[in-house]
């Protein structure tokens, strides 16, 4: 059985999520469940990011992106925003 990861939502992630329409929230929450078993792949939906800023990984749920980090056995979700806004921090 593959290792399980604990998914933790930050307050900023929760605020971003609550601002989205309910139908989009459902899609994002369903996609996040996959991070419990494999937060490192498969590409292109999950990708390691280069550069600075919070969240060194991203999960694509078109047209939104979730930025997160993996710290030991914990996946920390930082932001969920539209693809045009997520990288402007």
NORZIVEN-V851066 format. One record per run of one state. SS is the DSSP state (2 for helix, 1 for strand, 0 for the rest). FROM is the first residue (numbers start at 1). TO is the last residue. If there is no record, write none. Layout:
# NORZIVEN-V851066
ss=SS from=FROM to=TO
ss=SS from=FROM to=TO
This chain:
# NORZIVEN-V851066
ss=0 from=1 to=5
ss=1 from=6 to=9
ss=0 from=10 to=10
ss=2 from=11 to=18
ss=0 from=19 to=21
ss=2 from=22 to=36
ss=0 from=37 to=45
ss=1 from=46 to=48
ss=0 from=49 to=56
ss=1 from=57 to=61
ss=0 from=62 to=63
ss=1 from=64 to=71
ss=0 from=72 to=73
ss=1 from=74 to=82
ss=0 from=83 to=89
